[in-house]
């Protein structure tokens, strides 16, 4: 009678690299008289397909399993021998997903304004990139109440990928700093009109613009026709003059708002 032996297809666990990865070969238990697996000349291994892609039990023509994408692929051994009654145990090639990391850009904002949330995605392998390896749209959001000073998160989301999983970088937890106060460009004005820098003000007009963070006077401003603007470098840089729309009976060009 034939001796009994068990053939086990090899297994391998790895991580997606953007390149082909393989598992091949088998081990045998139950051989007698010191024989090695080389005596099983007809035994080979390959990937076993799952219906409906191939009939049950059909194998690939080349030996072992070779795959690129993340997933688990069944590795089977098969064959016969004149001296051994063979049993077979399946193996597998398991390719785990690689990891992509959402990395937010640290940002500081003034309470009550709209934050500018940006960042990047790192960890691509094998020549992959955002456009070629992911689907969806990259989004950056904060769960913080940005009307109150404090430190808040900026988290990435919106992407999916066949070969990658996603995590948040540790820096994302404290990437957004909200400071108290109004923006430095905030102004408090009364009955005003806005003119491009260098445009002469209408007759009987006068500046009454105040930076709420740094009140200024109008007395040092360059005068337009019947009016003027505050000598405020920030305001000039922004390219605007702020003037009263009218004065009831003349304007005091040296008035302090």
C-alpha positions in Angstrom: 0.0 0.0 0.0 1.0 3.6 -0.5 2.3 5.6 2.4 0.5 8.7 3.4 2.0 12.2 3.1 0.7 15.7 3.5 1.7 18.5 1.1 1.2 22.1 2.4 1.5 25.0 0.0 3.7 27.8 1.4 2.2 31.0 2.7 3.5 34.6 2.7 2.4 37.8 4.3 3.7 41.1 3.0 2.7 44.7 2.4 1.8 46.4 -0.8 4.8 47.9 -2.6 3.4 48.8 -6.0 5.4 45.8 -7.5 4.7 42.1 -8.1 5.1 39.9 -5.1 5.1 36.1 -5.1 4.9 32.9 -3.0 5.8 29.5 -4.3 6.7 26.0 -3.2 5.5 23.6 -0.6 6.5 21.5 2.4 5.8 17.8 2.9 5.3 15.7 6.1 5.0 11.9 6.2 7.8 10.9 3.8 9.6 7.7 4.7 13.1 6.4 4.7 14.6 9.9 4.8 13.1 10.9 1.4 12.8 14.6 0.6 10.0 16.4 -1.2 12.0 16.2 -4.5 10.6 12.6 -4.9 7.2 14.1 -5.5 8.1 15.1 -9.0 4.5 15.7 -10.2 3.5 18.0 -7.4 3.4 21.7 -8.1 1.6 24.8 -6.7 -0.4 27.8 -8.1 -3.1 30.2 -7.4 -6.6 28.8 -7.0 -9.2 31.1 -8.7 -12.6 31.6 -7.2 -15.7 31.2 -9.4 -17.0 32.8 -11.6 -13.4 33.8 -12.7 -12.4 30.2 -13.3 -14.0 26.8 -12.8 -13.5 25.3 -9.3 -10.1 23.7 -9.0 -8.6 25.3 -12.1 -5.1 26.6 -11.6 -2.8 29.1 -13.3 -0.2 27.7 -15.7 2.8 29.2 -13.9 3.9 28.0 -10.5 3.0 29.8 -7.3 1.0 33.0 -6.8 2.2 36.3 -8.1 0.2 39.5 -7.4 0.6 43.2 -7.1 -2.6 44.6 -5.5 -3.5 44.2 -1.8 -5.6 41.2 -1.0 -5.5 37.5 0.0 -4.8 35.0 -2.7 -5.2 31.2 -2.2 -2.1 29.1 -2.9 -2.7 25.5 -3.6 -0.6 22.4 -4.1 -1.7 19.5 -6.3 -0.4 16.4 -8.1 0.0 12.7 -7.5 2.7 10.1 -6.7 3.1 6.4 -7.2 4.3 5.7 -3.7 2.4 8.2 -1.6 -1.3 8.9 -1.0 -1.1 12.6 -0.9 -3.3 15.1 1.1 -3.1 18.8 0.4 -3.3 21.9 2.7 -3.8 25.3 1.2 -1.5 28.3 1.7 -2.0 32.0 0.8 -0.3 35.1 -0.4 -1.5 37.9 1.7 -0.7 41.5 0.7 -1.7 44.0 3.3 -2.5 47.6 2.3 0.2 50.2 2.6 -0.5 53.3 4.8 -1.1 56.8 3.6 -0.9 59.7 6.1 -3.0 62.9 6.1 -0.5 65.6 7.2 -2.2 69.0 7.9 -0.4 72.3 7.6 -0.2 74.1 10.9 -2.3 77.3 10.8 -3.0 80.3 13.0 -6.1 82.3 12.7 -8.1 85.1 14.5 -11.3 84.0 16.2 -14.3 84.5 14.1 -12.5 84.4 10.7 -12.5 81.6 8.2 -9.5 79.3 8.5 -7.4 78.3 5.6 -7.1 74.5 6.0 -4.5 72.7 3.8 -2.2 69.7 4.0 -0.7 66.8 2.1 -0.9 63.0 1.8 2.3 61.0 2.3 3.4 57.4 2.0 2.9 56.5 -1.7 5.0 53.7 -3.0 6.0 52.2 -6.4 5.5 55.4 -8.4 1.9 55.8 -7.1 0.4 59.3 -6.6 -2.7 61.0 -5.4 -4.3 61.0 -8.8 -3.3 57.4 -9.8 -3.9 55.5 -6.6 -6.8 57.2 -4.8 -10.4 58.1 -5.5 -12.6 60.8 -4.0 -11.7 64.3 -3.1 -9.1 65.5 -0.5 -10.8 67.5 2.3 -9.5 69.3 5.3 -11.8 70.0 8.3 -11.7 71.0 11.9 -14.1 70.0 14.6 -13.1 73.0 16.7 -15.3 76.0 17.5 -13.2 78.7 15.7 -15.0 81.6 17.4 -13.2 80.8 20.6 -9.4 81.0 21.3 -7.7 77.7 21.7 -6.0 74.8 19.9 -7.9 72.6 17.6 -7.4 69.7 15.1 -7.2 69.8 11.3 -8.1 66.4 9.9 -7.9 65.1 6.4 -10.6 62.9 4.8 -12.4 62.2 1.5 -10.1 59.7 -0.1 -10.3 55.9 -0.7 -7.8 53.5 -2.2 -7.6 49.8 -3.2 -4.0 49.4 -2.0 -3.8 51.9 0.9 -5.3 52.6 4.3 -5.4 56.0 5.8 -4.2 57.5 9.1 -3.9 61.0 10.6 -0.5 62.4 11.4 -0.1 63.2 15.2 0.5 66.9 14.3 -3.1 67.1 13.1 -4.5 67.0 16.6 -3.2 70.5 17.4 -2.6 72.0 14.0 -5.0 74.9 14.3 -4.4 77.8 16.7 -7.2 80.3 17.2 -6.2 83.6 18.7 -8.4 86.2 20.5 -9.2 89.6 19.0 -10.3 91.0 15.7 -8.2 90.8 12.5 -5.6 93.6 12.3 -7.4 94.9 9.3 -10.7 95.3 11.0 -12.1 98.9 10.8 -14.9 100.7 12.6 -16.4 103.4 10.3 -19.5 105.6 10.1 -21.3 106.6 6.9 -18.3 105.9 4.6 -17.5 105.3 1.0 -14.5 103.4 -0.5 -12.3 104.9 -3.2 -9.2 103.4 -4.9 -5.9 104.7 -3.6 -5.0 107.9 -5.3 -8.5 108.9 -6.3 -9.4 112.4 -5.2 -12.1 112.6 -2.5 -15.2 114.6 -3.4 -15.5 118.1 -2.0 -16.7 118.5 1.6 -15.5 115.0 2.7 -13.3 113.9 5.6 -11.7 110.7 6.8 -13.1 109.1 10.0 -11.6 105.6 9.8 -10.4 103.9 13.0 -8.4 100.7 13.3 -10.2 99.1 16.2 -6.9 97.6 17.4 -4.8 100.7 17.0 -6.9 103.9 16.8 -5.4 106.6 14.6 -6.1 110.3 13.9 -6.9 111.8 10.6 -4.7 114.9 11.0 -1.5 113.4 9.5 -3.2 112.0 6.4 -2.5 113.3 2.8 -5.3 115.5 1.7 -7.6 114.9 -1.3 -9.8 117.6 -2.7 -11.7 118.8 0.4 -10.7 115.7 2.4 -8.0 113.1 3.0 -7.1 109.7 4.4 -5.4 108.4 7.4 -1.6 108.1 7.1 -1.9 104.4 7.9 0.7 102.2 6.0 -1.6 99.2 6.4 -4.5 101.0 4.8 -2.4 102.3 2.0 -1.0 98.8 1.4 -4.6 97.6 1.0 -5.0 100.3 -1.6 -8.1 102.1 -0.2 -9.1 105.5 1.2 -12.0 105.6 3.6 -13.9 108.9 3.7 -17.2 110.4 4.9 -19.7 110.6 2.2 -20.5 114.2 3.1 -20.2 116.9 5.7 -23.1 119.2 6.6 -21.2 122.4 6.9 -17.5 122.1 6.2 -15.0 119.6 7.5 -12.3 120.0 10.1 -9.2 118.5 8.3 -7.4 118.2 11.6 -10.2 116.5 13.5 -9.5 113.5 15.7 -12.2 110.8 15.4 
